[in-house]
Amino acid sequence: MLGSLLLGASRVPLVRRAVSGVPLTRKVVDRFVAGETTQNAVDAVRRLTSAGLTVTVDHLGEETKDAEAATQTADAYVALLGALSGLGLGDRAEASVKLSAVGQALGSDGGKIALENALRICEAAHAVGANVTLDMEDHTTVDSTLEILRALRHDFPATGVAIQAYLFRSEADCRDLAHEGSRVRLVKGAYAEPASVAHQSKNEVDKAYVRCLRILMSGAGYPMVATHDDRLISITETLADRFGRSRGEYEYQMLYGIRTDKQRALAGAGHTMRVYIPYGDDWYGYFMRRLAERPANIAFFLRALGGK
């Protein structure tokens, strides 16, 4: 119930202003967000990759309503990828892109604008040997996102996409995407979705995640298993053994600032462990979803507000 309230609050301007205006919020945001500038993101990439981790970087922002702002977001990605070029990381560093941040929500031309901006980002990533993965947003954007994915893959076949297991449609989407060369990030889902399109209970979401995971691990694509749950990690290892996957044929993904010890342990055991690094000044929506996901995150926030 509290998680649903927080997800709803993530879209309320009044709540946004109130939370953003609390000085100690910054202390908590710093746990989940690498910083506001390109240099902050580069510093985080350098620190994590030097520790044996791989990364994907997200320039924060979503639901852009202005074409110029969408272009500026794409420009920010191009600048970031250019700044990473000197590190020689190749596919150890990639970009994660929310299509709504690059124009998807701009009316009838939104898909075209988002595709044009995403192509620029993919071109910049390709130039430095990196890949791009499209983040998935609420259920109303899924068809558009998959359509843009198909267009991007004509020239950039390694472009990945996130699939949210809690949506009823996601098992079918996973079957469609579990083909040779297809990179799929499987997440549980972090938007407040109606019961008509998504599982609501944690138990049902977990079961749906495992069903989707089995489809991806048994397929010919490259699964990117985004979870902090030890039980799901154990199930992943069981499925990898069952379907004869080596550790180079799938990877784990976790969020910046969450379960850092586990991240290092997985990397130390020879797994590809990719950390999702968000940066930028438009952090509010991302921050609220992180609070909604886990009670421990809310407790951390409240302790910070209390000065403890």
C-alpha positions as CSV (number, residue, x, y, z in Angstrom):
1,M,0.0,0.0,0.0
2,L,2.8,2.5,0.9
3,G,4.6,1.6,-2.2
4,S,1.6,2.3,-4.4
5,L,1.1,5.7,-2.6
6,L,4.8,6.6,-3.3
7,L,4.4,5.6,-7.0
8,G,1.3,7.8,-7.3
9,A,3.2,10.6,-5.6
10,S,6.0,10.4,-8.1
11,R,3.7,12.1,-10.6
12,V,2.2,14.8,-8.4
13,P,3.9,18.2,-8.9
14,L,3.1,19.5,-5.4
15,V,4.7,16.4,-3.7
16,R,7.7,16.8,-6.1
17,R,8.3,20.4,-5.0
18,A,7.9,19.4,-1.3
19,V,10.3,16.5,-1.4
20,S,12.8,18.2,-3.6
21,G,12.8,21.2,-1.3
22,V,14.0,19.3,1.8
23,P,17.7,19.8,2.1
24,L,18.4,16.4,3.6
25,T,16.7,14.7,0.6
26,R,20.0,15.2,-1.1
27,K,21.8,13.0,1.4
28,V,19.5,10.1,0.4
29,V,19.5,10.9,-3.3
30,D,23.3,10.6,-3.3
31,R,22.9,6.9,-2.3
32,F,20.9,6.2,-5.5
33,V,22.1,8.8,-8.0
34,A,25.8,9.2,-9.1
35,G,25.5,13.0,-9.4
36,E,24.1,15.7,-11.6
37,T,26.9,16.2,-14.2
38,T,28.6,14.2,-16.9
39,Q,31.8,14.3,-14.9
40,N,30.0,12.8,-11.9
41,A,28.8,9.9,-14.2
42,V,32.2,9.4,-15.6
43,D,33.8,9.3,-12.2
44,A,31.2,6.7,-11.1
45,V,31.9,4.6,-14.2
46,R,35.7,4.8,-13.7
47,R,35.3,3.8,-10.0
48,L,33.0,0.8,-10.6
49,T,34.8,-0.6,-13.7
50,S,38.1,-0.4,-11.9
51,A,36.5,-2.7,-9.3
52,G,35.7,-5.3,-11.9
53,L,32.0,-4.3,-12.5
54,T,30.4,-3.3,-15.7
55,V,27.9,-0.4,-16.0
56,T,25.0,1.1,-17.8
57,V,24.4,4.8,-17.5
58,D,21.0,6.5,-17.5
59,H,20.6,10.3,-17.9
60,L,17.6,10.9,-15.7
61,G,14.4,12.4,-17.1
62,E,11.1,11.1,-18.5
63,E,7.9,12.3,-20.1
64,T,9.5,15.1,-21.9
65,K,6.8,17.4,-23.3
66,D,9.1,19.7,-25.4
67,A,11.0,18.7,-28.6
68,E,14.0,20.9,-27.6
69,A,14.3,19.2,-24.2
70,A,14.2,15.8,-25.9
71,T,17.0,16.9,-28.2
72,Q,19.0,18.2,-25.2
73,T,18.6,14.8,-23.5
74,A,20.0,13.1,-26.6
75,D,22.8,15.6,-26.7
76,A,23.6,14.8,-23.1
77,Y,24.0,11.1,-24.0
78,V,26.2,11.9,-26.9
79,A,28.4,14.0,-24.6
80,L,28.5,11.3,-22.0
81,L,29.5,8.6,-24.5
82,G,32.2,10.9,-25.9
83,A,33.5,11.5,-22.4
84,L,33.7,7.7,-21.9
85,S,35.6,7.1,-25.1
86,G,39.0,7.7,-23.6
87,L,38.4,5.1,-21.0
88,G,38.5,2.2,-23.5
89,L,35.7,0.3,-21.9
90,G,33.9,-1.0,-24.9
91,D,30.8,-3.0,-23.9
92,R,31.8,-2.8,-20.2
93,A,29.9,0.5,-20.3
94,E,26.6,1.1,-22.1
95,A,23.7,3.6,-22.1
96,S,20.2,3.1,-20.8
97,V,17.6,5.3,-22.5
98,K,14.0,6.2,-21.6
99,L,12.3,6.9,-24.8
100,S,9.9,9.3,-23.2
101,A,12.9,11.5,-22.3
102,V,13.8,11.7,-26.0
103,G,10.4,12.5,-27.4
104,Q,8.2,9.5,-27.2
105,A,5.4,11.4,-25.4
106,L,5.3,14.3,-28.0
107,G,2.0,13.5,-29.5
108,S,1.5,12.0,-33.0
109,D,5.2,12.7,-33.9
110,G,6.6,11.3,-30.7
111,G,7.6,8.0,-32.0
112,K,9.4,9.5,-35.0
113,I,11.2,12.1,-32.7
114,A,12.2,9.4,-30.2
115,L,13.5,7.2,-32.9
116,E,15.6,10.0,-34.4
117,N,17.1,10.9,-31.1
118,A,17.7,7.2,-30.1
119,L,19.5,6.7,-33.4
120,R,21.9,9.5,-32.6
121,I,22.6,7.9,-29.2
122,C,23.1,4.5,-30.7
123,E,25.5,6.0,-33.3
124,A,27.5,7.6,-30.5
125,A,27.6,4.4,-28.5
126,H,28.7,2.4,-31.5
127,A,31.5,4.8,-32.1
128,V,33.0,3.9,-28.7
129,G,32.2,0.2,-28.9
130,A,29.2,0.4,-26.5
131,N,25.6,-0.7,-26.7
132,V,22.3,0.9,-25.8
133,T,19.4,-0.6,-23.9
134,L,15.9,0.9,-24.0
135,D,14.3,1.2,-20.6
136,M,10.6,0.3,-20.4
137,E,8.1,2.6,-18.8
138,D,4.4,2.3,-18.0
139,H,2.2,-0.2,-20.0
140,T,0.9,2.4,-22.4
141,T,4.4,2.8,-23.9
142,V,5.3,-0.9,-24.5
143,D,4.1,-1.2,-28.1
144,S,5.7,2.0,-29.1
145,T,9.0,1.0,-27.4
146,L,9.1,-2.4,-29.1
147,E,8.4,-0.8,-32.5
148,I,11.3,1.7,-32.0
149,L,13.5,-1.2,-30.8
150,R,12.8,-3.1,-34.1
151,A,13.7,0.0,-36.1
152,L,16.9,0.6,-34.1
153,R,18.0,-3.0,-34.5
154,H,18.1,-2.7,-38.3
155,D,21.4,-0.7,-37.9
156,F,22.3,-1.6,-34.3
157,P,21.2,-5.2,-33.7
158,A,22.7,-5.3,-30.2
159,T,20.3,-2.7,-28.9
160,G,18.7,-4.1,-25.8
161,V,15.3,-3.6,-24.2
162,A,13.8,-3.9,-20.7
163,I,10.8,-6.1,-20.1
164,Q,8.7,-5.8,-17.0
165,A,7.7,-9.2,-15.6
166,Y,4.6,-7.9,-13.8
167,L,2.7,-7.1,-17.0
168,F,0.5,-9.9,-18.2
169,R,1.7,-9.5,-21.7
170,S,5.4,-9.9,-20.8
171,E,5.7,-13.7,-21.2
172,A,4.6,-13.4,-24.8
173,D,7.0,-10.5,-25.3
174,C,9.8,-12.6,-23.9
175,R,9.1,-15.4,-26.3
176,D,9.2,-12.9,-29.2
177,L,12.5,-11.5,-28.0
178,A,14.3,-14.7,-27.0
179,H,16.2,-15.0,-30.3
180,E,19.8,-15.0,-31.4
181,G,21.5,-11.7,-30.7
182,S,18.6,-10.2,-28.7
183,R,19.6,-8.5,-25.4
184,V,16.7,-8.4,-22.9
185,R,16.9,-6.9,-19.4
186,L,14.2,-8.6,-17.2
187,V,12.9,-6.4,-14.4
188,K,10.0,-6.9,-12.0
189,G,8.4,-3.5,-12.9
190,A,8.4,-0.2,-11.0
191,Y,5.3,1.7,-12.1
192,A,1.8,1.9,-10.6
193,E,-0.1,-0.3,-13.0
194,P,-3.8,-1.2,-12.9
195,A,-4.9,-4.8,-12.1
196,S,-6.3,-5.1,-15.6
197,V,-2.8,-5.2,-17.1
198,A,-0.4,-6.3,-14.3
199,H,0.0,-8.6,-11.3
200,Q,-0.5,-6.8,-8.0
201,S,0.9,-9.0,-5.3
202,K,4.6,-9.6,-4.6
203,N,4.1,-13.4,-4.8
204,E,2.4,-13.2,-8.3
205,V,5.1,-10.8,-9.6
206,D,7.8,-13.1,-8.4
207,K,6.2,-16.1,-10.1
208,A,5.8,-14.1,-13.3
209,Y,9.4,-13.1,-13.1
210,V,10.5,-16.7,-12.9
211,R,8.3,-17.7,-15.9
212,C,9.8,-14.9,-18.0
213,L,13.3,-15.8,-16.8
214,R,12.8,-19.4,-17.9
215,I,11.7,-18.3,-21.3
216,L,14.8,-16.1,-21.8
217,M,17.3,-18.5,-20.3
218,S,16.0,-21.3,-22.6
219,G,16.0,-19.1,-25.7
220,A,18.9,-18.0,-27.9
221,G,19.2,-14.4,-26.8
222,Y,21.2,-12.8,-24.1
223,P,19.3,-12.4,-20.8
224,M,20.2,-9.5,-18.5
225,V,18.8,-10.5,-15.1
226,A,18.0,-7.4,-13.1
227,T,17.3,-8.4,-9.5
228,H,18.6,-7.9,-6.0
229,D,16.7,-11.0,-4.8
230,D,19.0,-13.8,-3.6
231,R,16.3,-16.4,-4.4
232,L,15.9,-15.2,-8.0
233,I,19.7,-15.2,-8.3
234,S,19.7,-18.8,-7.2
235,I,17.0,-19.7,-9.6
236,T,19.0,-18.0,-12.4
237,E,21.9,-20.2,-11.6
238,T,19.7,-23.3,-11.7
239,L,18.3,-22.4,-15.0
240,A,21.7,-21.6,-16.4
241,D,22.9,-25.1,-15.5
242,R,19.7,-26.6,-16.9
243,F,20.0,-24.9,-20.3
244,G,23.8,-25.1,-20.6
245,R,24.5,-21.4,-20.3
246,S,28.1,-20.4,-19.4
247,R,28.6,-17.3,-17.3
248,G,29.4,-15.3,-20.4
249,E,26.0,-16.0,-21.9
250,Y,23.9,-14.0,-19.4
251,E,24.5,-11.2,-16.9
252,Y,23.2,-9.7,-13.6
253,Q,22.2,-6.1,-13.2
254,M,21.6,-4.2,-10.0
255,L,21.0,-0.5,-9.2
256,Y,23.6,1.9,-8.1
257,G,23.9,2.1,-4.4
258,I,21.9,-1.1,-3.6
259,R,23.5,-4.3,-2.4
260,T,27.0,-3.2,-3.3
261,D,28.6,-6.2,-1.4
262,K,26.5,-8.6,-3.5
263,Q,27.5,-6.8,-6.6
264,R,31.2,-7.3,-5.8
265,A,30.6,-10.9,-4.8
266,L,29.0,-11.8,-8.1
267,A,31.7,-10.1,-10.1
268,G,34.4,-11.8,-8.0
269,A,32.7,-15.2,-8.8
270,G,33.2,-14.5,-12.5
271,H,29.8,-13.2,-13.4
272,T,29.2,-10.2,-15.5
273,M,27.7,-7.8,-13.0
274,R,26.4,-4.6,-14.5
275,V,25.5,-1.6,-12.3
276,Y,22.7,0.8,-13.4
277,I,24.1,4.3,-12.8
278,P,21.6,7.1,-13.0
279,Y,22.8,10.7,-13.1
280,G,21.4,14.2,-13.8
281,D,19.3,16.8,-12.1
282,D,15.9,15.4,-13.0
283,W,16.1,12.7,-10.3
284,Y,12.7,12.9,-8.6
285,G,10.7,10.2,-10.4
286,Y,13.6,7.7,-10.2
287,F,14.1,8.5,-6.5
288,M,10.4,7.9,-5.6
289,R,10.4,4.6,-7.4
290,R,13.4,3.4,-5.5
291,L,11.7,4.4,-2.2
292,A,8.5,2.5,-3.3
293,E,10.4,-0.7,-4.2
294,R,11.8,-1.6,-0.8
295,P,10.8,-0.7,2.8
296,A,14.5,-0.5,3.7
297,N,14.9,2.4,1.3
298,I,12.0,4.3,3.0
299,A,13.6,3.7,6.4
300,F,16.9,5.0,5.1
301,F,15.1,8.2,3.9
302,L,13.3,8.7,7.2
303,R,16.5,8.3,9.2
304,A,18.2,10.9,7.0
305,L,15.3,13.3,7.6
306,G,15.7,12.7,11.3
307,G,19.4,13.5,11.1
308,K,20.5,10.0,12.2
